[in-house]
Amino acid sequence: MKILRYAATVLALVVCTVANGQAPGGYPTKPIHIIVPFSAGSATDLIARTVAEPMSRALGQPIVIENRPGAGGTLGAGIVAKSAPDGYTLLVHSAGHVANASIYSSLPYDTLRDFACVTTLANLPNVVVSAPARFKGIQDLVESARSRPGQLNFGTAGHGSATHMNTEIFRASAQFDAVHIPFKGTPEALNEAMAGRIDFFFAPIAPALPLIRDGRLQPLAVGAIKRSPLLPDVPTTVEAGFKDSEYVFWIALLAPSGAPRPIVERLNAEATKALASMEVKDKFALLGAETMPMAPLACDDFMKAEAVRAAAVVKKAGIKAQ
């Protein structure tokens, strides 16, 4: 009887823990690894590191950031999709994540089915940059591209990345052809833009801003819905006369599908607290980013809707993995 009463007590505690949304087994009990599928210093990497610091303190365990760049973010995403769904291997990816299903014919994972969204973390603008004095402005870039079809080139952080999607949306609006040159990440594309080996790049504002301020890159326009307070004199592409050219560049925290719901909820709670802190808000402001907290189920729905939008852009632009 004592054994039965003990078992009933344990079962009641487990049920209570799950009902209250508390993670089982005292999670976390060991370091958490976050895979960032882009280079160190990229916007996705900077956002991940900014949020990971206060989350690590709150969770009482180290959060280790691992950069696994390549193939438009699919290499790193594949690692997380195949990992144990125990909350110890997570993914921080950008808006390009939902486009990859329409670009790559044989991904080793399903973009929606194999991931559970913990929360979106931030949205931030891309800024069109070029080598200094290459163009007089965004209209000059477009006129140059139209007068020399297919002769200008542009860099991205990989096929289907947020930087690529933003460029294709802009090209569709501005109606010009240009050659796509994909890189492993933003830092590599920025280096090529500074050297003038690529004509332009829709760069996340965070890593581009120091180079703009140093005069090593020229900002031509912002690809977001509104101007960035960090570049108040730089117009948006819509303000420059290119209708429907704006793009929402978001960054999200995801877990492998099958992660226990209490763990997902715990991670969401700690990420939301971090995003609400002045520590993170101040650091985001320096990156030109805005916080974007979202509940897990709402985030899953958001991903589904974004995947539909991304598929339409991919089809229209004819984007294919190479």
DRENLOLUM-335936 format. One record per residue (C-alpha): chain; x, y, z; residue in one letter. Coordinates in nm, 2 decimals. Layout:
("A"; (X; Y; Z); "A")
...
END
This chain:
("A"; (0.00; 0.00; 0.00); "M")
("A"; (0.28; 0.24; 0.08); "K")
("A"; (0.43; 0.17; -0.26); "I")
("A"; (0.10; 0.25; -0.43); "L")
("A"; (0.05; 0.57; -0.23); "R")
("A"; (0.41; 0.67; -0.32); "Y")
("A"; (0.35; 0.60; -0.68); "A")
("A"; (0.02; 0.80; -0.67); "A")
("A"; (0.20; 1.09; -0.51); "T")
("A"; (0.48; 1.09; -0.78); "V")
("A"; (0.22; 1.07; -1.06); "L")
("A"; (0.03; 1.36; -0.90); "A")
("A"; (0.35; 1.57; -0.89); "L")
("A"; (0.43; 1.49; -1.25); "V")
("A"; (0.08; 1.58; -1.36); "V")
("A"; (0.09; 1.90; -1.16); "C")
("A"; (0.43; 2.00; -1.31); "T")
("A"; (0.31; 1.95; -1.66); "V")
("A"; (-0.03; 2.12; -1.59); "A")
("A"; (0.16; 2.43; -1.46); "N")
("A"; (0.38; 2.44; -1.76); "G")
("A"; (0.70; 2.36; -1.57); "Q")
("A"; (0.97; 2.17; -1.75); "A")
("A"; (1.02; 1.81; -1.63); "P")
("A"; (1.33; 1.68; -1.46); "G")
("A"; (1.45; 2.02; -1.34); "G")
("A"; (1.53; 2.13; -1.70); "Y")
("A"; (1.78; 2.24; -1.78); "P")
("A"; (2.04; 2.03; -1.61); "T")
("A"; (2.33; 2.08; -1.86); "K")
("A"; (2.44; 2.33; -2.11); "P")
("A"; (2.21; 2.43; -2.40); "I")
("A"; (2.35; 2.45; -2.75); "H")
("A"; (2.20; 2.70; -3.00); "I")
("A"; (2.29; 2.64; -3.37); "I")
("A"; (2.32; 2.95; -3.58); "V")
("A"; (2.33; 2.85; -3.94); "P")
("A"; (2.52; 3.16; -4.05); "F")
("A"; (2.87; 3.31; -3.99); "S")
("A"; (2.97; 3.47; -3.66); "A")
("A"; (2.90; 3.84; -3.68); "G")
("A"; (2.59; 3.80; -3.90); "S")
("A"; (2.27; 3.96; -3.78); "A")
("A"; (2.12; 3.62; -3.68); "T")
("A"; (2.43; 3.55; -3.48); "D")
("A"; (2.43; 3.88; -3.30); "L")
("A"; (2.06; 3.85; -3.21); "I")
("A"; (2.11; 3.50; -3.08); "A")
("A"; (2.40; 3.60; -2.86); "R")
("A"; (2.22; 3.90; -2.73); "T")
("A"; (1.92; 3.70; -2.61); "V")
("A"; (2.12; 3.39; -2.50); "A")
("A"; (2.31; 3.59; -2.23); "E")
("A"; (2.01; 3.68; -2.01); "P")
("A"; (1.84; 3.35; -2.09); "M")
("A"; (2.15; 3.16; -1.97); "S")
("A"; (2.14; 3.35; -1.64); "R")
("A"; (1.77; 3.28; -1.58); "A")
("A"; (1.80; 2.91; -1.67); "L")
("A"; (2.11; 2.86; -1.46); "G")
("A"; (2.30; 2.68; -1.74); "Q")
("A"; (2.55; 2.80; -2.01); "P")
("A"; (2.41; 2.86; -2.36); "I")
("A"; (2.67; 2.78; -2.62); "V")
("A"; (2.63; 2.94; -2.96); "I")
("A"; (2.76; 2.72; -3.25); "E")
("A"; (2.79; 2.87; -3.60); "N")
("A"; (2.73; 2.62; -3.88); "R")
("A"; (2.70; 2.83; -4.20); "P")
("A"; (2.64; 2.70; -4.54); "G")
("A"; (2.37; 2.62; -4.80); "A")
("A"; (2.14; 2.91; -4.71); "G")
("A"; (2.12; 2.80; -4.35); "G")
("A"; (2.00; 2.45; -4.43); "T")
("A"; (2.32; 2.28; -4.30); "L")
("A"; (2.27; 2.41; -3.95); "G")
("A"; (1.90; 2.36; -3.96); "A")
("A"; (1.95; 2.00; -4.05); "G")
("A"; (2.17; 1.94; -3.75); "I")
("A"; (1.89; 2.06; -3.52); "V")
("A"; (1.62; 1.87; -3.70); "A")
("A"; (1.81; 1.55; -3.64); "K")
("A"; (1.90; 1.62; -3.28); "S")
("A"; (1.72; 1.48; -2.97); "A")
("A"; (1.40; 1.68; -2.90); "P")
("A"; (1.50; 1.74; -2.54); "D")
("A"; (1.55; 2.11; -2.53); "G")
("A"; (1.93; 2.10; -2.53); "Y")
("A"; (1.98; 2.17; -2.90); "T")
("A"; (1.80; 2.47; -3.05); "L")
("A"; (1.81; 2.67; -3.37); "L")
("A"; (1.81; 3.05; -3.42); "V")
("A"; (1.73; 3.11; -3.79); "H")
("A"; (1.62; 3.40; -4.00); "S")
("A"; (1.32; 3.45; -4.23); "A")
("A"; (1.50; 3.26; -4.50); "G")
("A"; (1.43; 2.94; -4.31); "H")
("A"; (1.07; 2.91; -4.44); "V")
("A"; (1.18; 2.98; -4.80); "A")
("A"; (1.42; 2.68; -4.82); "N")
("A"; (1.15; 2.42; -4.87); "A")
("A"; (1.06; 2.59; -5.20); "S")
("A"; (1.42; 2.63; -5.31); "I")
("A"; (1.59; 2.30; -5.22); "Y")
("A"; (1.43; 1.99; -5.37); "S")
("A"; (1.58; 1.74; -5.13); "S")
("A"; (1.61; 1.89; -4.78); "L")
("A"; (1.69; 1.64; -4.51); "P")
("A"; (1.41; 1.78; -4.30); "Y")
("A"; (1.06; 1.93; -4.33); "D")
("A"; (1.07; 2.30; -4.26); "T")
("A"; (0.74; 2.31; -4.07); "L")
("A"; (0.69; 1.95; -3.95); "R")
("A"; (1.04; 1.90; -3.80); "D")
("A"; (1.06; 2.22; -3.59); "F")
("A"; (0.86; 2.37; -3.31); "A")
("A"; (0.87; 2.75; -3.29); "C")
("A"; (0.96; 2.88; -2.94); "V")
("A"; (0.92; 3.24; -3.03); "T")
("A"; (1.02; 3.50; -3.28); "T")
("A"; (1.30; 3.72; -3.13); "L")
("A"; (1.34; 4.03; -3.35); "A")
("A"; (1.28; 4.20; -3.67); "N")
("A"; (1.54; 4.43; -3.83); "L")
("A"; (1.59; 4.60; -4.16); "P")
("A"; (1.82; 4.53; -4.44); "N")
("A"; (2.00; 4.82; -4.60); "V")
("A"; (2.12; 4.82; -4.96); "V")
("A"; (2.49; 4.89; -4.96); "V")
("A"; (2.76; 4.93; -5.22); "S")
("A"; (3.12; 5.04; -5.24); "A")
("A"; (3.15; 5.41; -5.18); "P")
("A"; (3.07; 5.64; -5.48); "A")
("A"; (2.97; 5.34; -5.70); "R")
("A"; (2.61; 5.48; -5.73); "F")
("A"; (2.45; 5.82; -5.66); "K")
("A"; (2.15; 5.65; -5.49); "G")
("A"; (1.91; 5.37; -5.52); "I")
("A"; (1.75; 5.51; -5.84); "Q")
("A"; (2.10; 5.53; -6.00); "D")
("A"; (2.16; 5.16; -5.91); "L")
("A"; (1.83; 5.06; -6.08); "V")
("A"; (1.89; 5.27; -6.38); "E")
("A"; (2.24; 5.13; -6.42); "S")
("A"; (2.10; 4.77; -6.39); "A")
("A"; (1.82; 4.84; -6.64); "R")
("A"; (2.06; 4.99; -6.89); "S")
("A"; (2.29; 4.68; -6.86); "R")
("A"; (2.07; 4.38; -6.82); "P")
("A"; (2.23; 4.10; -6.63); "G")
("A"; (2.57; 4.28; -6.60); "Q")
("A"; (2.54; 4.39; -6.24); "L")
("A"; (2.57; 4.14; -5.96); "N")
("A"; (2.45; 4.12; -5.60); "F")
("A"; (2.56; 3.93; -5.30); "G")
("A"; (2.35; 3.74; -5.04); "T")
("A"; (2.41; 3.52; -4.73); "A")
("A"; (2.30; 3.22; -4.94); "G")
("A"; (2.02; 3.09; -5.16); "H")
("A"; (1.68; 3.17; -4.99); "G")
("A"; (1.84; 3.37; -4.70); "S")
("A"; (1.66; 3.68; -4.58); "A")
("A"; (1.91; 3.89; -4.77); "T")
("A"; (1.83; 3.70; -5.09); "H")
("A"; (1.45; 3.72; -5.05); "M")
("A"; (1.47; 4.09; -4.99); "N")
("A"; (1.67; 4.14; -5.30); "T")
("A"; (1.43; 3.94; -5.52); "E")
("A"; (1.13; 4.13; -5.38); "I")
("A"; (1.31; 4.45; -5.47); "F")
("A"; (1.41; 4.33; -5.81); "R")
("A"; (1.06; 4.23; -5.89); "A")
("A"; (0.94; 4.58; -5.80); "S")
("A"; (1.22; 4.76; -5.98); "A")
("A"; (1.21; 4.53; -6.28); "Q")
("A"; (1.58; 4.47; -6.36); "F")
("A"; (1.80; 4.16; -6.40); "D")
("A"; (2.12; 4.10; -6.21); "A")
("A"; (2.35; 3.81; -6.13); "V")
("A"; (2.32; 3.64; -5.79); "H")
("A"; (2.64; 3.56; -5.60); "I")
("A"; (2.57; 3.36; -5.28); "P")
("A"; (2.81; 3.36; -4.98); "F")
("A"; (2.82; 3.15; -4.66); "K")
("A"; (2.71; 3.45; -4.46); "G")
("A"; (2.68; 3.83; -4.43); "T")
("A"; (3.04; 3.91; -4.33); "P")
("A"; (3.18; 3.75; -4.65); "E")
("A"; (2.93; 3.95; -4.86); "A")
("A"; (3.01; 4.27; -4.68); "L")
("A"; (3.38; 4.22; -4.75); "N")
("A"; (3.31; 4.17; -5.12); "E")
("A"; (3.08; 4.48; -5.13); "A")
("A"; (3.35; 4.70; -4.97); "M")
("A"; (3.61; 4.57; -5.23); "A")
("A"; (3.37; 4.65; -5.51); "G")
("A"; (3.36; 4.29; -5.63); "R")
("A"; (2.99; 4.28; -5.60); "I")
("A"; (2.77; 4.57; -5.70); "D")
("A"; (2.52; 4.57; -5.42); "F")
("A"; (2.40; 4.38; -5.11); "F")
("A"; (2.09; 4.39; -4.90); "F")
("A"; (2.28; 4.37; -4.58); "A")
("A"; (2.13; 4.34; -4.23); "P")
("A"; (2.18; 4.68; -4.07); "I")
("A"; (2.36; 4.55; -3.76); "A")
("A"; (2.68; 4.43; -3.92); "P")
("A"; (2.67; 4.69; -4.19); "A")
("A"; (2.64; 4.99; -3.97); "L")
("A"; (3.00; 5.02; -3.85); "P")
("A"; (3.12; 4.99; -4.21); "L")
("A"; (2.88; 5.26; -4.32); "I")
("A"; (2.99; 5.49; -4.04); "R")
("A"; (3.35; 5.43; -4.13); "D")
("A"; (3.28; 5.53; -4.49); "G")
("A"; (3.37; 5.19; -4.62); "R")
("A"; (3.02; 5.12; -4.75); "L")
("A"; (2.76; 5.35; -4.90); "Q")
("A"; (2.39; 5.31; -4.79); "P")
("A"; (2.14; 5.35; -5.07); "L")
("A"; (1.81; 5.25; -4.92); "A")
("A"; (1.64; 5.05; -4.64); "V")
("A"; (1.44; 4.75; -4.74); "G")
("A"; (1.20; 4.75; -4.45); "A")
("A"; (0.86; 4.90; -4.39); "I")
("A"; (0.99; 5.21; -4.23); "K")
("A"; (1.32; 5.40; -4.20); "R")
("A"; (1.57; 5.29; -3.94); "S")
("A"; (1.64; 5.54; -3.66); "P")
("A"; (2.01; 5.44; -3.70); "L")
("A"; (2.00; 5.57; -4.06); "L")
("A"; (1.73; 5.84; -4.05); "P")
("A"; (1.84; 6.01; -4.37); "D")
("A"; (1.83; 5.69; -4.58); "V")
("A"; (1.49; 5.64; -4.75); "P")
("A"; (1.31; 5.31; -4.77); "T")
("A"; (1.29; 5.14; -5.11); "T")
("A"; (0.91; 5.22; -5.11); "V")
("A"; (0.98; 5.59; -5.04); "E")
("A"; (1.23; 5.58; -5.33); "A")
("A"; (0.94; 5.49; -5.56); "G")
("A"; (0.95; 5.10; -5.57); "F")
("A"; (0.60; 4.98; -5.47); "K")
("A"; (0.56; 4.66; -5.26); "D")
("A"; (0.94; 4.63; -5.22); "S")
("A"; (0.94; 4.62; -4.84); "E")
("A"; (1.04; 4.30; -4.65); "Y")
("A"; (1.01; 4.19; -4.29); "V")
("A"; (1.34; 4.03; -4.18); "F")
("A"; (1.26; 3.83; -3.87); "W")
("A"; (1.47; 3.60; -3.65); "I")
("A"; (1.33; 3.32; -3.45); "A")
("A"; (1.42; 3.06; -3.19); "L")
("A"; (1.31; 2.70; -3.27); "L")
("A"; (1.34; 2.36; -3.12); "A")
("A"; (1.32; 2.01; -3.28); "P")
("A"; (0.97; 1.89; -3.33); "S")
("A"; (0.87; 1.66; -3.04); "G")
("A"; (1.03; 1.87; -2.77); "A")
("A"; (0.82; 1.84; -2.46); "P")
("A"; (0.56; 2.13; -2.45); "R")
("A"; (0.66; 2.23; -2.09); "P")
("A"; (1.02; 2.28; -2.21); "I")
("A"; (0.91; 2.48; -2.51); "V")
("A"; (0.69; 2.69; -2.28); "E")
("A"; (0.98; 2.74; -2.03); "R")
("A"; (1.21; 2.85; -2.31); "L")
("A"; (0.94; 3.09; -2.44); "N")
("A"; (0.89; 3.24; -2.10); "A")
("A"; (1.26; 3.30; -2.05); "E")
("A"; (1.31; 3.44; -2.40); "A")
("A"; (1.01; 3.67; -2.35); "T")
("A"; (1.15; 3.80; -2.02); "K")
("A"; (1.48; 3.86; -2.19); "A")
("A"; (1.32; 4.05; -2.48); "L")
("A"; (1.13; 4.27; -2.23); "A")
("A"; (1.44; 4.37; -2.04); "S")
("A"; (1.61; 4.70; -2.10); "M")
("A"; (1.94; 4.51; -2.13); "E")
("A"; (1.82; 4.34; -2.45); "V")
("A"; (1.61; 4.64; -2.58); "K")
("A"; (1.91; 4.87; -2.55); "D")
("A"; (2.14; 4.62; -2.73); "K")
("A"; (1.88; 4.56; -3.00); "F")
("A"; (1.85; 4.94; -3.05); "A")
("A"; (2.22; 4.95; -3.13); "L")
("A"; (2.16; 4.67; -3.38); "L")
("A"; (1.87; 4.85; -3.54); "G")
("A"; (1.64; 4.57; -3.43); "A")
("A"; (1.30; 4.56; -3.26); "E")
("A"; (1.19; 4.29; -3.02); "T")
("A"; (0.93; 4.05; -3.15); "M")
("A"; (0.80; 3.81; -2.88); "P")
("A"; (0.53; 3.56; -2.97); "M")
("A"; (0.36; 3.27; -2.80); "A")
("A"; (0.47; 2.92; -2.93); "P")
("A"; (0.15; 2.82; -3.10); "L")
("A"; (0.10; 3.17; -3.25); "A")
("A"; (0.46; 3.14; -3.37); "C")
("A"; (0.39; 2.81; -3.54); "D")
("A"; (0.10; 2.97; -3.73); "D")
("A"; (0.32; 3.26; -3.82); "F")
("A"; (0.58; 3.03; -3.97); "M")
("A"; (0.31; 2.85; -4.18); "K")
("A"; (0.19; 3.18; -4.32); "A")
("A"; (0.54; 3.30; -4.39); "E")
("A"; (0.62; 2.98; -4.57); "A")
("A"; (0.33; 3.05; -4.81); "V")
("A"; (0.44; 3.40; -4.88); "R")
("A"; (0.80; 3.29; -4.93); "A")
("A"; (0.69; 3.02; -5.17); "A")
("A"; (0.52; 3.28; -5.39); "A")
("A"; (0.84; 3.49; -5.40); "V")
("A"; (1.06; 3.19; -5.48); "V")
("A"; (0.82; 3.09; -5.77); "K")
("A"; (0.80; 3.44; -5.91); "K")
("A"; (1.18; 3.50; -5.90); "A")
("A"; (1.26; 3.15; -6.02); "G")
("A"; (1.50; 3.09; -5.72); "I")
("A"; (1.68; 2.76; -5.74); "K")
("A"; (1.96; 2.61; -5.53); "A")
("A"; (2.28; 2.57; -5.72); "Q")
END
